[in-house]
């Protein structure tokens, strides 16, 4: 892999992981469209480590607030009586479906699911779902709270939506944000909970696969891709959180349909 390929795929990962357009789908289809060889699993892991760094850095203040509040709640003997304690519990509950699905379908995700036709289909199906969810979204009435208020039932439903992201083209952020909107949350609120939920699931996946990072013949493309995905991922988080305060998700819906149609057009020509 060349440095240019690594830079470009790091850019794709950084944008696709947090914008509702699917990083996994793009990492499959973009090299296929450009005629590049498939990148190694180790490289994909490195890109996800980069976006993990981005989301941890972006929400470090929130996580410190949650941890302090959670520890105080545990010491009081009432761990679910504070907003921080409840949100930690909800993030744990919401992470379970994705963790279980990842373990059960890991082999399929690395083989059968890596199909441009499947990506093209899921890009458009999830685009339609995002369109419907966005039309039901409530308009933000004030500033988004530092600790989102999500019920345990809703946390589980958002977690089930996140589990679908093992299928390339679904988009982890797109699925969780869409479910949040369908459940009646405001756009900034749904996005913030989605990004907080990204931390444990991405950390778990990276931790499980990080040993695959070490047998690398040339570490420089991997380091370039990881660095670019971290920087672009951080910018994507800040961009989306600022964007959805006053705007809707329709541009991402249109993009998903265009990308899906392009994929099928190239499949037909080839």
Backbone torsions as a table, in degrees:
resi	resn	phi	psi	omega
1	UNK	NA	135.1	179.6
2	UNK	-84.8	164.9	177.1
3	UNK	-62.0	-37.0	179.3
4	UNK	-63.6	-45.5	177.6
5	UNK	-58.6	-44.3	-179.4
6	UNK	-63.0	-42.8	179.0
7	UNK	-61.8	-46.9	-176.3
8	UNK	-65.3	-43.6	-179.5
9	UNK	-70.2	-31.2	173.5
10	UNK	-64.1	-38.5	175.7
11	UNK	-63.3	-44.4	179.0
12	UNK	-61.5	-45.6	-179.7
13	UNK	-63.9	-44.4	-178.5
14	UNK	-62.6	-37.2	177.5
15	UNK	-76.8	-45.7	-172.4
16	UNK	-74.2	-25.1	-176.5
17	UNK	-69.5	-34.5	-173.7
18	UNK	-112.5	-27.7	169.4
19	UNK	-78.1	147.4	-174.0
20	UNK	-77.6	57.9	-176.9
21	UNK	-128.5	-0.9	173.7
22	UNK	78.4	104.4	175.5
23	UNK	-71.5	-41.5	-177.8
24	UNK	-62.9	-41.1	177.7
25	UNK	-62.1	-41.5	179.6
26	UNK	-69.3	-36.5	-179.7
27	UNK	-69.1	-19.3	174.6
28	UNK	-87.3	-48.3	-169.9
29	UNK	-82.2	-38.4	-175.9
30	UNK	-60.3	-50.2	176.2
31	UNK	-60.7	-36.0	178.1
32	UNK	-64.2	-43.5	178.7
33	UNK	-62.7	-39.4	-175.0
34	UNK	-87.8	-2.9	179.5
35	UNK	75.5	22.3	177.8
36	UNK	-85.8	153.1	173.8
37	UNK	-68.4	152.3	177.6
38	UNK	-60.7	133.9	175.9
39	UNK	-73.5	158.8	-177.4
40	UNK	-73.5	161.0	175.9
41	UNK	-62.4	-35.2	178.3
42	UNK	-59.6	-38.4	179.6
43	UNK	-68.0	-42.4	176.9
44	UNK	-59.5	-40.9	177.9
45	UNK	-61.6	-42.8	179.6
46	UNK	-61.0	-40.6	178.7
47	UNK	-63.6	-39.2	178.9
48	UNK	-70.2	-32.5	173.9
49	UNK	-63.3	-38.8	177.6
50	UNK	-61.0	-45.7	179.8
51	UNK	-73.0	-25.7	173.1
52	UNK	-63.9	-43.7	176.8
53	UNK	-58.8	-41.1	-178.3
54	UNK	-62.8	-47.4	-175.8
55	UNK	-71.8	-33.0	176.7
56	UNK	-66.2	-43.7	-179.9
57	UNK	-65.2	-42.4	-177.2
58	UNK	-64.3	-33.5	-174.8
59	UNK	-115.4	24.8	-179.2
60	UNK	-60.3	-42.3	178.9
61	UNK	-61.2	-43.9	178.6
62	UNK	-63.1	-43.1	-178.9
63	UNK	-65.9	-38.2	177.3
64	UNK	-64.8	-40.1	176.2
65	UNK	-62.1	-44.3	180.0
66	UNK	-63.7	-44.3	-177.5
67	UNK	-66.5	-42.7	177.8
68	UNK	-62.5	-45.5	179.6
69	UNK	-65.8	-38.4	178.9
70	UNK	-65.6	-41.8	178.4
71	UNK	-64.8	-41.8	178.6
72	UNK	-63.5	-38.6	179.6
73	UNK	-66.7	-39.1	177.9
74	UNK	-64.1	-41.7	-179.6
75	UNK	-65.1	-30.9	180.0
76	UNK	-78.0	-10.4	-178.3
77	UNK	81.5	7.2	179.9
78	UNK	-131.8	72.8	-172.2
79	UNK	-63.3	-20.9	-177.7
80	UNK	-104.6	11.8	-177.1
81	UNK	-93.2	-3.9	177.6
82	UNK	-115.7	154.0	178.3
83	UNK	-58.6	-38.2	-179.3
84	UNK	-66.5	-44.3	179.2
85	UNK	-62.8	-41.7	179.1
86	UNK	-65.3	-41.0	-178.0
87	UNK	-67.6	-39.0	176.2
88	UNK	-59.4	-44.8	178.2
89	UNK	-61.4	-40.2	-179.6
90	UNK	-67.8	-37.3	177.3
91	UNK	-66.8	-36.1	176.2
92	UNK	-64.9	-48.4	179.5
93	UNK	-60.2	-44.0	-177.1
94	UNK	-69.1	-21.9	-179.2
95	UNK	-82.7	-19.3	-174.7
96	UNK	-63.5	-48.9	-179.3
97	UNK	-57.9	-42.0	-179.9
98	UNK	-66.3	-39.8	179.5
99	UNK	-64.6	-45.3	-179.7
100	UNK	-64.5	-45.5	179.9
101	UNK	-62.7	-40.5	178.9
102	UNK	-61.6	-41.4	179.3
103	UNK	-68.2	-40.2	-176.3
104	UNK	-74.5	-34.9	-172.9
105	UNK	-112.5	17.0	-176.2
106	UNK	-58.0	-44.2	-178.3
107	UNK	-63.6	-43.1	178.1
108	UNK	-62.6	-38.7	-178.9
109	UNK	-63.6	-33.1	-178.1
110	UNK	-86.9	-9.6	-176.3
111	UNK	-129.1	-81.1	-172.5
112	UNK	-58.9	-39.6	-175.4
113	UNK	-73.7	-11.3	-176.2
114	UNK	-84.7	64.5	-176.5
115	UNK	-123.9	125.9	176.9
116	UNK	-57.1	-36.6	179.6
117	UNK	-64.8	-40.8	177.8
118	UNK	-64.6	-42.4	179.6
119	UNK	-62.6	-44.8	178.8
120	UNK	-59.0	-40.2	179.4
121	UNK	-67.0	-49.9	-177.0
122	UNK	-67.7	-31.6	176.9
123	UNK	-59.7	-43.6	-176.9
124	UNK	-78.4	-39.3	178.4
125	UNK	-61.5	-46.9	179.7
126	UNK	-70.5	-27.2	173.7
127	UNK	-63.4	-42.1	177.8
128	UNK	-65.1	-41.0	179.1
129	UNK	-65.2	-41.8	178.1
130	UNK	-62.8	-37.6	178.5
131	UNK	-62.0	-48.0	179.9
132	UNK	-62.7	-45.1	-178.6
133	UNK	-63.7	-40.0	-177.4
134	UNK	-66.6	-33.4	178.8
135	UNK	-68.3	-24.9	179.8
136	UNK	-89.7	-5.6	-173.9
137	UNK	-66.6	142.8	174.3
138	UNK	-81.8	147.5	175.9
139	UNK	-74.9	135.6	179.7
140	UNK	-63.9	129.8	-177.5
141	UNK	-99.1	-11.6	-179.7
142	UNK	-166.3	-165.1	179.6
143	UNK	-70.4	145.9	178.9
144	UNK	-73.0	130.5	-178.5
145	UNK	-65.5	147.9	178.8
146	UNK	-61.3	-37.9	177.7
147	UNK	-110.1	101.0	-178.0
148	UNK	-58.9	142.9	179.4
149	UNK	-97.1	101.8	-176.9
150	UNK	-125.7	135.7	179.0
151	UNK	-76.1	162.4	179.7
152	UNK	-64.7	-39.3	178.0
153	UNK	-62.1	-45.1	-178.7
154	UNK	-67.1	-36.7	177.9
155	UNK	-61.0	-41.1	179.2
156	UNK	-66.2	-41.6	179.5
157	UNK	-65.0	-40.7	177.3
158	UNK	-65.7	-36.8	176.5
159	UNK	-64.3	-38.8	176.4
160	UNK	-64.3	-37.3	176.1
161	UNK	-64.3	-40.1	178.6
162	UNK	-61.6	-35.6	-179.4
163	UNK	-60.5	-29.9	179.9
164	UNK	-66.3	-17.9	-175.8
165	UNK	-70.8	-5.5	173.9
166	UNK	-66.2	-20.4	175.7
167	UNK	-84.8	116.9	-178.3
168	UNK	-56.1	138.4	-179.4
169	UNK	98.1	-18.3	179.5
170	UNK	-70.7	-46.3	-178.1
171	UNK	82.0	116.7	179.0
172	UNK	-61.5	-49.2	-179.4
173	UNK	-67.8	-37.2	179.4
174	UNK	-63.9	-42.3	-179.0
175	UNK	-67.9	-45.2	-176.9
176	UNK	-71.6	-38.9	177.5
177	UNK	-66.0	-42.5	178.9
178	UNK	-60.3	-44.1	179.3
179	UNK	-64.1	-41.7	177.7
180	UNK	-59.8	-41.5	179.0
181	UNK	-67.2	-41.0	178.9
182	UNK	-64.2	-28.7	178.9
183	UNK	-83.0	-2.6	173.8
184	UNK	100.7	11.2	179.5
185	UNK	-84.4	154.5	177.6
186	UNK	-70.4	157.5	-176.8
187	UNK	-57.2	-49.6	179.1
188	UNK	-63.1	-36.3	-179.0
189	UNK	-66.3	-44.2	178.9
190	UNK	-64.4	-40.3	-179.6
191	UNK	-67.1	-42.0	-178.5
192	UNK	-64.4	-43.7	178.4
193	UNK	-65.0	-38.2	178.2
194	UNK	-59.7	-43.1	-178.3
195	UNK	-71.4	-38.3	175.3
196	UNK	-62.4	-39.8	-179.9
197	UNK	-68.3	-22.8	179.6
198	UNK	-66.1	-29.1	-173.7
199	UNK	-63.1	-56.6	-177.4
200	UNK	-64.7	-41.0	-176.6
201	UNK	-70.0	-39.0	179.0
202	UNK	-70.8	-38.4	178.1
203	UNK	-62.6	-44.6	179.9
204	UNK	-62.6	-44.2	-179.9
205	UNK	-65.3	-41.5	179.6
206	UNK	-66.7	-40.4	-179.4
207	UNK	-63.6	-39.1	-179.2
208	UNK	-67.5	-35.2	-173.4
209	UNK	-103.9	-1.9	-174.9
210	UNK	-61.9	-28.1	175.8
211	UNK	-58.5	-25.7	179.5
212	UNK	-71.0	-10.2	179.3
213	UNK	-74.0	-22.4	-166.5
214	UNK	-82.4	-36.1	178.7
215	UNK	-77.9	67.6	-176.7
216	UNK	-107.4	127.5	178.2
217	UNK	-71.2	-40.7	-178.9
218	UNK	-131.2	105.8	-175.2
219	UNK	-77.3	-15.2	-171.6
220	UNK	-66.5	-45.7	175.8
221	UNK	-59.3	-36.9	179.5
222	UNK	-63.9	-44.8	179.9
223	UNK	-65.3	-37.7	177.6
224	UNK	-64.6	-48.5	-179.8
225	UNK	-60.9	-42.4	179.9
226	UNK	-63.6	-44.2	-178.5
227	UNK	-65.3	-45.0	-179.8
228	UNK	-64.4	-42.8	-179.3
229	UNK	-64.3	-34.3	178.3
230	UNK	-67.8	-46.7	-177.4
231	UNK	-67.1	-48.2	-178.5
232	UNK	-68.3	-35.8	177.6
233	UNK	-61.5	-42.6	178.2
234	UNK	-62.5	-43.5	177.9
235	UNK	-64.1	-37.3	180.0
236	UNK	-64.8	-41.8	178.2
237	UNK	-59.7	-49.5	-178.0
238	UNK	-65.8	-37.7	178.7
239	UNK	-63.0	-48.1	-175.8
240	UNK	-67.5	-41.4	-179.8
241	UNK	-63.3	-36.7	177.4
242	UNK	-73.7	-39.5	-176.2
243	UNK	-63.5	-46.7	-172.1
244	UNK	-76.0	-4.1	175.1
245	UNK	-66.7	-30.4	-175.4
246	UNK	-129.4	-4.3	-175.1
247	UNK	-132.4	168.2	-178.3
248	UNK	-100.8	-176.5	-175.7
249	UNK	-95.0	8.2	-174.4
250	UNK	-57.8	-39.1	178.0
251	UNK	-57.7	-34.5	178.8
252	UNK	-73.2	-32.7	175.5
253	UNK	-62.9	-48.4	-179.1
254	UNK	-62.7	-39.9	179.9
255	UNK	-63.1	-43.0	-178.6
256	UNK	-61.5	-42.2	178.3
257	UNK	-65.9	-41.2	179.6
258	UNK	-64.0	-42.0	-179.4
259	UNK	-66.4	-42.0	178.4
260	UNK	-63.0	-44.5	178.8
261	UNK	-64.2	-38.9	177.0
262	UNK	-61.8	-42.9	179.8
263	UNK	-60.2	-45.2	-179.8
264	UNK	-70.2	-32.6	177.3
265	UNK	-64.4	-43.5	179.3
266	UNK	-68.0	-39.0	176.2
267	UNK	-59.2	-41.8	-179.3
268	UNK	-66.5	-39.6	-179.0
269	UNK	-71.4	-30.1	-177.9
270	UNK	-86.3	NA	NA
